[in-house]
Amino acid sequence: MRVEHQIRTFEQIFNSYDGAVPLHRFLFIYFKRNKQMGSSDRRWASRYIYSFFRLGKALLKEDRSQRLAIADFLCNQSPSLVIEAYLPTLKDKVGLSVAEKIKLVQSAYPAFKLTDVFSFHEALSTDIEKQEFFESFFTQPDLFIRAAHGQQDKIADVLEQEGIVAEKIGAHTLAVPNGTKLDKVLTPEQLYQVQDLSSQQTGEFFQPQQWDKWWDCCAASGGKSLLLYDLEPKVELLVSDVRENSLNNLDERFRAAGLKKYQKKVLDLLQNNDQDLHHYEFDGIILDAPCSGSGTWGRTPEMLYYFEQHRISYFSRLQRTIATNVVKYLKADKPLIYITCSVFKEENEDVIAYLLENLPLKLEKMELIKGYHYKADTMFVARLKKS
């Protein structure tokens, strides 16, 4: 039977994967090595494995194929052979809302608990609305575009001509279904960045001025720097990261966006960098800190299954150390923008409490940006000033 073939393929993928690399990267390599798999096989295998991980640690005592069927039922609006085979009484309900389907599963499986989907719930920031947050894991987040000034309508028109439904959010943002191949539809001349909605909203905390000197100290691929540049093109910018390959990727993005004047340095912010930075003083520092990434697990649901709770404290220590090491290069009365894509209190509010107690900083404002309301990531941002 075809359903047995699908389950066998799912089992092979699950047993081959250990969470050491992102699931999307693993699948790319796996499919490349198994070229006998047709496009339909790859599509169903991807749907099943992603749905399975969205169930987190819920119903671990159930048979794995049964858990797969429950996960696939909760995560999708279209039927599958697995649902038909293992949940025949629910197969006609697959088009219901997530909340309605959760109630059906809870009725059929009394051991099902949403707290087992996100088993680290006791570590959450206090502002998280747990029910909505847990339910959000059964819905694939959207892909968000930040359009350059005056480009939103033009980009929306191009997408519409290609049959892609784009939702306009504010004056600069578009939301499209995840998996949309934007590079096949849009050209660099249309001036856009792929950037999550919540990540875009952190820019409201920057407030740069002309000719300010800013440092994006954990720049990665430069998304926050490009946001800063859009807010104030005349800012003087230093970008740094511990990974040289990230800075090389950043060069390409900056060039496409028209950002030509900037400095970059490969720096390990856990070390003393006075030799490289002794003469620098900044009007603003963006610390988009290394973190658990728990606010983005809607995109990487494998982390619900493989993440180890002790790593929260590891990241918190890392964040405190980096912040301590960069603040000395900040001018008095100038802002440190602390950002994580985490939902854990220990990485967010607790880090801010530590910085206020141990560094010459005062808090202006902080916010947990609840992306789970908008099929987006959840992020934390704080604006602190050096006193």
ABEGO torsion letter per residue (X at the ends): XAAAAAAAAAAAAAAABAGABBAAAAAAAAAAABAABBAAAAAAAAAAAAAAAAAEABGAABBAAAAAAAAAAAABABBBAAAAAABAAAAAAAABBAAAAAAAAAAABAABBAAAABAAAAABBAABBAAAAAAAAABBBBBBBBBBBGAAAAAAAAAAAAGBBBBBBEAABBBBBBGBBAAAABBAAAGBBBBBAAAAAAAAAAGBBBGBBBBBABAEAGAAAAAAAAABAABBBBBBBABAAAAAAAAAAAAAAGBABBBBBBBBAABBAAAAAAABBBABBBBBBBBAGAAAAAABAAAAAABBAAAAAAAAAAAAAAAAAAAAABBBGBBBBBBBABABAAABAAAAAAAAAABBBBBABBBBBBAAAAGBBBBBBBBBBBX
